[in-house]
């Protein structure tokens, strides 16, 4: 889970923002990645309990430029 969370901090915007928030709180790199891993475990548990697929956060569509 640690390695998956570490990779997620580099490729998933939600995981990256959570990681940076934990770093701003004063946590070290490893502690922040472990926080991301635990959060991802909580998401997996919620998916199993509700039997729903993962639905990543979709950014809002911005209006087209003029």
Order of alpha helices (4+ residues) and beta strands (2+ residues): alpha-alpha-alpha
